[in-house]
Amino acid sequence: MGIGTGIALFVIGAILAFAVNVDTGGYIDLDLIGYILMGAGVVVALISLVLVLRRRRTDTVERTSVDPGTGERVTRRSLRNDDPIA
């Protein structure tokens, strides 16, 4: 599920809660279903935002070799950070 799913749930819930006036004979309360879908949409969108903001991946590569000219050990480090927000 993603942010788009949360927005879609919220919109469908708002349509059911505010725009649909259908008499179901008292068996189904479309307003309540609409409010539940709106709440679920907000929760899904917030969880998706938190997961997107927390996702960080860092790859560190360390290579050690011997310099043939001087005989010294040479260590190279490369760091890659995949931040979704710069």
C-alpha positions as CSV (number, residue, x, y, z in Angstrom):
1,M,0.0,0.0,0.0
2,G,1.2,3.5,-0.6
3,I,0.3,7.1,-0.3
4,G,-1.9,6.8,-3.4
5,T,-3.9,4.0,-1.8
6,G,-4.4,6.1,1.3
7,I,-5.6,9.0,-0.8
8,A,-7.9,6.8,-2.8
9,L,-9.4,5.3,0.4
10,F,-10.0,8.8,1.8
11,V,-11.7,10.0,-1.3
12,I,-14.0,7.0,-1.6
13,G,-14.8,7.4,2.1
14,A,-15.6,11.1,1.6
15,I,-17.9,10.3,-1.4
16,L,-19.7,7.7,0.7
17,A,-20.0,9.9,3.7
18,F,-21.0,13.2,2.1
19,A,-22.3,12.6,-1.5
20,V,-24.3,9.4,-1.5
21,N,-27.8,9.5,-0.2
22,V,-29.1,6.0,-0.6
23,D,-31.7,4.3,1.7
24,T,-30.5,0.8,2.4
25,G,-33.4,-0.1,4.7
26,G,-31.3,0.4,7.9
27,Y,-29.0,-2.6,7.3
28,I,-26.0,-0.6,6.1
29,D,-24.9,2.8,7.3
30,L,-23.1,4.3,4.4
31,D,-22.0,7.3,6.4
32,L,-20.3,5.2,8.9
33,I,-18.6,3.1,6.2
34,G,-17.4,6.4,4.6
35,Y,-16.0,7.7,7.9
36,I,-14.2,4.3,8.5
37,L,-12.7,4.5,5.0
38,M,-11.6,8.0,5.5
39,G,-9.9,7.1,8.8
40,A,-8.2,4.1,7.2
41,G,-7.0,6.3,4.3
42,V,-5.4,8.7,6.7
43,V,-3.7,5.9,8.6
44,V,-2.4,4.2,5.4
45,A,-1.1,7.5,4.1
46,L,0.7,8.4,7.3
47,I,2.3,4.9,7.6
48,S,3.5,5.1,4.0
49,L,5.0,8.6,4.6
50,V,6.8,7.4,7.7
51,L,8.2,4.4,5.9
52,V,9.3,6.4,2.9
53,L,11.1,9.0,5.2
54,R,12.8,6.3,7.3
55,R,14.1,4.3,4.3
56,R,17.8,4.9,4.1
57,R,20.4,2.6,2.7
58,T,24.1,3.1,3.2
59,D,26.7,0.9,1.4
60,T,30.3,1.1,2.6
61,V,33.0,-0.6,0.6
62,E,36.5,-0.8,1.9
63,R,39.4,-2.1,-0.3
64,T,42.9,-2.7,0.9
65,S,45.8,-3.3,-1.4
66,V,49.5,-3.0,-1.5
67,D,51.1,-0.2,-3.6
68,P,53.6,-1.9,-5.8
69,G,55.9,1.2,-6.0
70,T,56.3,1.9,-2.3
71,G,55.1,-1.3,-0.7
72,E,52.6,0.6,1.5
73,R,49.1,-0.6,2.3
74,V,46.5,1.5,0.6
75,T,42.9,1.5,1.9
76,R,40.1,3.0,-0.1
77,R,36.6,3.6,1.3
78,S,33.6,4.5,-0.8
79,L,30.3,5.4,0.8
80,R,26.9,5.4,-1.0
81,N,23.9,6.9,0.8
82,D,20.5,6.5,-0.9
83,D,18.4,9.2,0.7
84,P,14.9,9.7,-0.8
85,I,15.1,13.4,0.4
86,A,18.2,15.3,-0.2
